[in-house]
């Protein structure tokens, strides 16, 4: 434990004193994979294990949300079925027969990572979970995510559900071109109702970076026992734009992302 904090402290001091990201410092971090891209210059600043096969956990829900957003009709009501609510662990707690607006389900899936919301989105958009998964994989191929296979809309480690950091970067870069997606990923909280009874639901974000770093603008957190703590984070400051892909981090995701962002924003453009 102490060694981990020493590494983080050393990295922080190196970044603070040199005002640049050092490859040596980032290489020492206990993360399975890490990509840092300056979207302003389209430069990959740092890359570790970009092609490594990883479990994407709830980062999967970026694809789930995008398919729903692009299909449209976001204000249509969705009747909750028993299939949609047979999920664990994170869930909104819908009851069979309740009716929730599709856009609210998308927000619940992205902000709080509710798996019953993601399942409801999948059935509403695809007609069935199986058909929706087919849509996910078709879209992945269109985006050039050649080493990705989705088996479910939630991010469960079911079957050979996997991706790579570079594929997740492609997905994130595609998603952030959509204004509604960006609006959703900025939210700390979303309150909505079952339109029949008025029963209220509150989706609170798991992305602590949104509260701890004023320049953070999204995107998605993820966790399973096999995937470990994962994060796709984006920040914008004074015309500069940066995206981080972090898989199975043994470090503090929020502190590390903030440190990296701050140094990207002050360093000269280019690859280290």
C-alpha positions as CSV (number, residue, x, y, z in Angstrom):
1,X,0.0,0.0,0.0
2,X,2.8,2.4,1.0
3,X,4.7,1.7,-2.2
4,X,1.6,2.6,-4.3
5,X,1.3,6.0,-2.6
6,X,5.1,6.6,-3.1
7,X,4.7,5.9,-6.8
8,X,1.7,8.3,-7.0
9,X,3.5,11.0,-5.0
10,X,6.6,10.6,-7.2
11,X,4.4,10.9,-10.3
12,X,2.7,14.0,-8.9
13,X,6.0,15.7,-8.1
14,X,7.4,14.8,-11.5
15,X,4.4,16.3,-13.3
16,X,4.3,19.4,-11.1
17,X,8.0,20.2,-11.3
18,X,8.5,19.4,-15.0
19,X,5.1,20.5,-16.2
20,X,5.0,17.5,-18.6
21,X,3.9,13.9,-18.5
22,X,6.8,11.5,-18.3
23,X,6.5,8.1,-19.8
24,X,8.6,6.7,-17.1
25,X,6.3,7.9,-14.4
26,X,3.2,6.6,-16.1
27,X,4.8,3.3,-16.9
28,X,5.2,2.7,-13.1
29,X,1.5,3.1,-12.4
30,X,-0.5,-0.1,-11.5
31,X,-3.0,0.0,-14.3
32,X,-3.5,-2.8,-16.9
33,X,-4.0,-0.3,-19.7
34,X,-3.9,3.5,-20.1
35,X,-4.4,5.8,-23.1
36,X,-4.1,9.5,-23.0
37,X,-5.2,11.5,-26.1
38,X,-5.1,15.2,-26.7
39,X,-8.2,15.7,-28.8
40,X,-7.3,19.2,-29.6
41,X,-4.2,18.2,-31.6
42,X,-5.4,14.6,-32.3
43,X,-2.1,13.4,-30.7
44,X,-1.8,10.2,-28.6
45,X,0.2,11.4,-25.6
46,X,0.6,8.1,-23.9
47,X,-0.2,4.5,-24.7
48,X,0.1,1.4,-22.5
49,X,-1.3,-1.9,-23.7
50,X,-3.5,-0.4,-26.3
51,X,-4.3,-3.7,-28.0
52,X,-4.6,-5.8,-24.8
53,X,-7.9,-7.8,-24.5
54,X,-9.8,-6.4,-21.5
55,X,-13.2,-6.6,-19.9
56,X,-14.9,-3.3,-20.5
57,X,-17.5,-3.6,-17.7
58,X,-20.0,-0.8,-17.7
59,X,-18.0,1.2,-20.3
60,X,-20.1,-1.1,-22.5
61,X,-23.1,1.2,-21.8
62,X,-21.6,3.9,-24.0
63,X,-22.5,1.7,-27.0
64,X,-25.9,0.9,-25.4
65,X,-26.7,4.6,-25.0
66,X,-25.5,5.6,-28.5
67,X,-27.6,3.0,-30.3
68,X,-30.7,4.3,-28.4
69,X,-29.8,7.9,-29.0
70,X,-29.3,7.4,-32.7
71,X,-32.5,5.4,-33.2
72,X,-34.4,8.4,-31.8
73,X,-38.0,8.6,-30.5
74,X,-36.5,9.2,-27.1
75,X,-39.7,10.3,-25.5
76,X,-41.6,7.1,-26.1
77,X,-42.8,5.1,-23.1
78,X,-41.2,1.8,-22.3
79,X,-43.2,-0.8,-20.4
80,X,-41.0,-2.6,-17.8
81,X,-41.0,-6.4,-18.2
82,X,-39.8,-9.2,-16.0
83,X,-36.8,-9.8,-18.3
84,X,-35.6,-6.2,-17.9
85,X,-35.4,-6.4,-14.1
86,X,-33.7,-9.8,-13.6
87,X,-30.3,-8.0,-13.1
88,X,-27.7,-7.4,-10.4
89,X,-26.1,-5.6,-8.8
90,X,-26.6,-1.9,-9.7
91,X,-30.2,-1.2,-10.6
92,X,-32.9,1.5,-10.3
93,X,-35.4,-1.0,-8.9
94,X,-38.2,-0.9,-11.5
95,X,-41.3,-3.0,-11.0
96,X,-42.9,-5.1,-13.8
97,X,-45.6,-3.1,-15.5
98,X,-44.2,0.4,-14.7
99,X,-43.7,2.7,-17.6
100,X,-40.5,4.8,-18.0
101,X,-39.6,7.2,-20.8
102,X,-36.7,5.9,-23.0
103,X,-34.5,9.0,-22.5
104,X,-34.8,8.5,-18.7
105,X,-33.7,4.9,-19.1
106,X,-30.7,6.0,-21.2
107,X,-29.7,8.6,-18.5
108,X,-30.1,6.0,-15.7
109,X,-27.9,3.6,-17.6
110,X,-25.2,6.1,-18.2
111,X,-25.3,8.2,-15.0
112,X,-25.9,5.6,-12.3
113,X,-25.0,2.6,-14.5
114,X,-28.4,0.9,-13.7
115,X,-28.4,-2.5,-15.3
116,X,-32.2,-2.7,-15.4
117,X,-32.2,0.5,-17.3
118,X,-29.7,-0.8,-19.8
119,X,-31.7,-4.0,-20.3
120,X,-34.9,-1.9,-20.8
121,X,-33.1,0.2,-23.4
122,X,-31.9,-2.9,-25.2
123,X,-35.4,-4.5,-25.4
124,X,-37.0,-1.2,-26.4
125,X,-34.5,-0.4,-29.1
126,X,-33.7,-3.9,-30.4
127,X,-36.9,-5.7,-29.8
128,X,-35.0,-8.3,-27.7
129,X,-31.7,-8.4,-25.9
130,X,-30.3,-10.8,-28.5
131,X,-31.2,-8.6,-31.4
132,X,-29.8,-5.5,-29.6
133,X,-26.5,-7.3,-29.0
134,X,-26.3,-8.0,-32.7
135,X,-26.8,-4.3,-33.3
136,X,-24.0,-3.5,-30.8
137,X,-21.6,-5.8,-32.6
138,X,-22.6,-4.5,-36.0
139,X,-22.0,-0.9,-34.9
140,X,-18.6,-1.9,-33.3
141,X,-17.5,-3.2,-36.7
142,X,-18.6,0.0,-38.4
143,X,-16.5,2.0,-36.0
144,X,-13.4,-0.2,-36.6
145,X,-13.6,-1.9,-33.2
146,X,-12.2,-5.0,-34.7
147,X,-11.1,-6.7,-31.4
148,X,-14.4,-6.2,-29.6
149,X,-17.2,-8.6,-28.9
150,X,-20.3,-7.6,-26.9
151,X,-22.5,-10.3,-25.4
152,X,-24.8,-8.1,-23.4
153,X,-25.9,-4.4,-23.1
154,X,-24.8,-4.0,-19.4
155,X,-21.1,-5.0,-19.4
156,X,-21.4,-8.3,-17.5
157,X,-18.5,-10.7,-17.9
158,X,-20.7,-13.1,-19.8
159,X,-19.2,-15.4,-22.4
160,X,-16.4,-13.8,-24.3
161,X,-17.5,-10.2,-23.7
162,X,-14.4,-8.2,-24.3
163,X,-12.7,-5.2,-26.0
164,X,-9.4,-3.4,-26.2
165,X,-8.3,0.1,-24.9
166,X,-7.9,1.3,-28.5
167,X,-11.4,0.1,-29.5
168,X,-12.9,1.8,-26.4
169,X,-11.1,5.0,-27.5
170,X,-12.7,4.7,-30.9
171,X,-16.1,4.2,-29.3
172,X,-15.6,7.2,-26.9
173,X,-14.4,9.5,-29.7
174,X,-17.4,8.6,-31.7
175,X,-19.9,9.1,-28.8
176,X,-18.6,12.5,-27.8
177,X,-19.5,13.8,-31.3
178,X,-23.2,13.6,-30.2
179,X,-24.4,16.6,-28.2
180,X,-27.1,14.7,-26.2
181,X,-24.5,12.1,-25.2
182,X,-22.3,14.8,-23.9
183,X,-25.1,16.5,-22.0
184,X,-25.9,13.2,-20.3
185,X,-22.3,12.4,-19.3
186,X,-21.9,15.8,-17.6
187,X,-24.8,15.1,-15.2
188,X,-24.2,14.4,-11.5
189,X,-27.8,13.4,-11.0
190,X,-31.1,12.8,-12.8
191,X,-34.5,12.6,-11.3
192,X,-37.4,11.0,-13.1
193,X,-40.7,9.1,-12.6
194,X,-42.8,6.1,-13.5
195,X,-45.4,7.8,-15.6
196,X,-48.3,5.7,-14.2
197,X,-47.8,6.0,-10.5
198,X,-45.4,8.9,-10.3
199,X,-42.9,6.8,-8.3
200,X,-39.7,8.7,-8.3
201,X,-36.2,7.4,-9.2
202,X,-32.9,9.2,-8.6
203,X,-29.8,8.3,-10.7
204,X,-26.6,9.6,-9.0
205,X,-23.3,9.4,-10.8
206,X,-20.5,7.1,-9.9
207,X,-18.1,9.4,-11.7
208,X,-16.5,11.2,-8.7
209,X,-14.3,13.2,-11.1
210,X,-17.3,15.3,-12.0
211,X,-17.5,16.7,-8.5
212,X,-13.7,16.8,-7.8
213,X,-12.4,18.4,-11.0
214,X,-14.1,21.5,-12.5
215,X,-13.0,20.8,-16.0
216,X,-14.3,17.2,-16.2
217,X,-17.1,16.7,-18.7
218,X,-17.7,12.9,-18.6
219,X,-17.6,10.1,-19.7
220,X,-18.2,6.7,-18.0
221,X,-17.1,4.5,-15.1
222,X,-17.1,0.7,-14.9
223,X,-16.4,-2.1,-12.6
224,X,-16.7,-5.9,-12.3
225,X,-14.5,-8.3,-10.3
226,X,-12.8,-9.4,-13.5
227,X,-12.5,-5.9,-15.1
228,X,-11.5,-4.1,-12.0
229,X,-12.0,-0.3,-11.7
230,X,-12.3,1.3,-15.2
231,X,-12.7,4.8,-16.4
232,X,-13.2,6.8,-19.6
233,X,-12.7,10.4,-18.6
234,X,-12.8,13.6,-20.6
235,X,-11.9,17.2,-19.6
236,X,-11.9,20.5,-21.4
237,X,-10.0,23.6,-20.3
238,X,-9.3,26.9,-22.2
239,X,-9.9,25.4,-25.6
240,X,-8.0,22.2,-24.9
241,X,-9.7,18.8,-24.9
242,X,-8.3,15.5,-23.5
243,X,-9.6,11.9,-23.2
244,X,-8.3,9.2,-20.9
245,X,-9.0,5.4,-21.2
246,X,-8.0,3.6,-18.0
247,X,-8.6,-0.2,-17.4
248,X,-8.2,-2.2,-14.2
249,X,-6.6,0.6,-12.2
250,X,-5.1,-0.2,-8.8
251,X,-4.5,3.5,-8.4
252,X,-7.0,6.2,-7.3
253,X,-8.8,6.8,-10.6
254,X,-10.0,10.2,-9.8
255,X,-6.7,11.7,-8.5
256,X,-4.7,10.1,-11.3
257,X,-7.0,11.4,-14.1
258,X,-7.0,14.9,-12.6
259,X,-3.2,15.0,-12.5
260,X,-2.9,13.8,-16.1
261,X,-5.5,16.2,-17.3
262,X,-3.8,19.2,-15.7
263,X,-0.4,18.3,-17.2
264,X,-1.9,17.8,-20.7
265,X,-3.4,21.2,-20.5
266,X,0.0,22.9,-19.8
267,X,2.4,20.9,-21.7
268,X,3.4,21.4,-25.3
269,X,1.4,19.3,-27.8
270,X,3.0,16.1,-28.9
271,X,3.7,12.5,-28.0
272,X,6.0,11.5,-25.1
